[in-house]
Amino acid sequence: MGRRPIPAEQRAAIVASLTETPNAFQAARENRVCTDTAWKIAKAAGIELAQRGRPPMPVKKRKKIITSLARTRNATQAATQNGVNPATAQRIAKVEGLELAKKSTHVTEEKRAVIVASLTETSNAGQAARDSGTSVSTAWRIAKREGIKLGEWRRPISAEQRAAIITSLTETPNAGQVARKHGVDPKTARVIAKVEGIELPQRGRPLKTGAKAPMDLV
């Protein structure tokens, strides 16, 4: 059996994607077909495609990276905040003429304290690097020196998810509840609260509505 023919509506959508962004990979991903199919449709429609490779970065994401680079002057920090490779952030900085700060291996005591706190709570070097605005390798080195055992690597949360967690913690200062709402570990929520200076109540089950706390004497 051969492949089923692509419906006319789907073919038209693929042609529209290819016309707007001449990238077969991106058009295939948007329309849920294989890349070869997108290439064949482009050839049949006479659409000249860019060379094979990764799809171009969305304009909005590129602008966010440029904003982060202008604010921090640190490619690693900008890359961590926007979920890209530091090399990508460095290339964008070079193209845009943004001068980055010189690399330094020195970590301030304040940042070191944030890293240690994050590592102690999450056992995750990537998250500690994100919390402190340093590199993952720096967090790994500090973990080794402090004798903190790290768990399995986890992808750091996105800037949007972090902002949403901060908002929820501000409205409802309960790490467990906020963690369940955003699908993260309670430790992650506690670390973010600590880094952002959000005071949380002591750990324990919340009191039921109308219930009296222990030793509630008049």
C-alpha positions in Angstrom: 0.0 0.0 0.0 1.2 3.5 -0.8 0.8 6.6 1.2 -2.6 8.2 1.3 -2.9 11.3 -0.8 -2.8 14.6 1.0 -6.2 16.4 1.1 -6.5 19.6 -0.9 -7.1 21.7 2.2 -3.9 20.4 3.9 -1.9 20.8 0.7 -3.1 24.4 0.4 -2.0 25.0 4.1 1.4 23.6 3.4 1.8 25.8 0.3 0.8 28.8 2.4 3.3 27.9 5.1 6.1 27.5 2.5 5.2 30.7 0.8 5.4 32.6 4.1 8.5 30.8 5.4 10.5 28.9 2.8 11.5 26.2 5.2 10.3 22.6 4.5 11.1 21.5 8.1 8.9 24.2 9.7 6.1 23.8 7.1 6.1 20.0 7.8 6.0 20.5 11.5 3.1 23.1 11.3 1.0 20.8 9.1 2.0 17.4 10.6 3.6 15.9 7.6 7.1 14.6 6.8 9.7 17.0 5.6 10.1 15.1 2.3 6.4 15.7 1.6 6.8 19.4 2.2 9.9 19.4 -0.2 7.9 17.7 -2.9 5.0 20.1 -2.6 7.4 23.1 -2.7 9.0 21.7 -5.9 5.6 21.1 -7.5 4.4 24.6 -6.6 7.7 26.2 -7.8 8.6 27.6 -4.3 12.3 28.1 -3.8 13.3 26.9 -0.4 16.2 27.8 1.9 19.0 25.3 2.4 18.2 22.4 4.6 18.9 23.0 8.3 17.2 24.2 11.4 14.1 26.3 11.1 14.6 30.0 11.5 14.2 31.4 15.0 10.8 33.2 15.6 11.1 36.9 15.5 9.5 37.3 19.0 12.0 34.9 20.6 14.9 36.6 18.9 13.7 40.0 20.3 13.5 38.5 23.8 17.0 37.2 23.5 18.2 40.6 22.4 16.4 42.3 25.3 18.0 39.8 27.8 21.5 40.4 26.2 21.1 44.2 26.4 20.0 43.9 30.1 22.5 41.3 31.4 25.4 41.6 28.9 25.8 37.9 29.6 25.3 35.3 26.8 24.9 32.3 29.2 22.3 34.1 31.3 20.4 35.3 28.3 20.5 31.8 26.8 19.2 30.2 30.1 16.4 32.7 30.4 15.2 32.0 26.8 15.9 28.3 26.5 18.6 28.4 23.8 22.2 27.5 23.5 24.8 30.1 24.8 26.5 29.9 21.4 23.2 31.0 19.8 23.0 34.0 22.2 26.6 34.9 21.4 26.0 34.9 17.7 22.9 37.1 18.1 24.9 39.5 20.2 27.6 39.7 17.6 25.1 40.3 14.7 23.3 43.0 16.7 26.6 44.6 17.8 25.9 44.1 21.5 29.0 44.2 23.7 29.0 41.5 26.3 30.7 41.6 29.7 34.0 39.8 29.9 33.9 36.3 31.2 34.8 35.9 34.9 35.1 32.8 37.0 34.4 34.8 40.2 31.1 34.2 41.8 29.9 36.7 44.4 29.0 35.5 47.9 25.4 36.5 47.3 25.1 34.4 44.1 27.0 31.5 45.8 24.4 31.5 48.6 21.6 31.4 46.1 23.3 28.5 44.3 23.8 26.5 47.5 20.2 27.1 48.6 18.9 26.0 45.2 21.1 22.9 45.0 20.1 21.9 48.6 16.4 22.1 47.8 16.3 20.8 44.2 19.6 18.8 43.7 19.5 20.2 40.2 22.4 22.1 38.7 20.4 23.5 35.8 17.8 25.0 38.0 20.4 26.4 40.4 22.2 28.0 37.4 18.9 29.6 36.3 18.0 30.8 39.8 21.4 32.5 40.2 22.0 33.6 36.6 25.3 31.6 36.3 26.4 28.7 34.2 25.5 25.1 34.8 29.2 24.2 35.1 29.5 26.8 37.9 26.6 25.2 39.8 28.2 21.7 39.3 31.6 23.0 40.7 29.9 24.5 43.8 27.9 21.4 44.4 31.1 19.3 44.3 32.9 21.6 46.7 30.0 21.7 49.1 29.5 17.9 48.9 25.9 18.3 47.6 24.7 15.2 45.8 22.9 16.1 42.5 20.0 14.2 41.1 19.2 13.4 37.5 19.4 16.3 35.0 16.1 18.1 34.5 15.3 20.8 31.9 15.1 24.2 33.7 11.6 25.7 33.7 10.9 28.5 31.2 10.8 32.2 32.0 7.1 32.2 31.4 6.4 29.3 33.8 8.7 30.9 36.4 6.8 34.2 36.2 3.5 32.4 36.6 4.8 30.5 39.6 6.0 33.8 41.2 2.6 35.3 40.6 0.9 32.3 42.2 3.2 32.3 45.2 2.5 36.0 45.7 -1.2 35.4 45.6 -1.2 32.0 47.5 2.0 31.6 49.5 1.8 27.8 49.6 4.6 25.9 47.7 2.7 22.6 47.5 -0.4 24.1 46.1 1.5 26.3 43.6 3.6 23.3 42.5 0.5 21.2 41.8 -1.0 24.1 39.8 2.0 24.5 37.6 3.1 20.9 37.4 6.5 21.3 39.1 8.1 19.9 42.2 7.3 21.6 45.5 11.0 22.0 46.1 11.2 24.1 42.9 8.4 26.4 44.1 10.1 26.8 47.5 13.5 27.7 45.9 11.8 30.3 43.7 10.0 31.7 46.7 13.3 32.0 48.6 15.1 33.6 45.6 12.3 36.1 45.1 12.0 36.9 48.8 8.5 35.5 49.1 7.8 34.4 52.7 6.1 31.1 53.0 4.3 29.6 56.0 6.0 26.7 57.9 5.6 23.3 56.3 2.6 21.3 57.3 -1.0 20.6 56.3 -3.1 23.8 56.1 -5.8 24.1 58.7 -9.4 23.3 57.6 -11.8 26.2 57.3 -13.2 27.0 60.7 -10.8 24.7 62.6 -8.9 26.1 65.5 -5.2 26.0 65.7 -3.6 24.0 68.6 -3.3 25.9 71.8 -5.8 28.5 70.6 -6.5 29.9 74.1 -8.7 32.9 74.8 
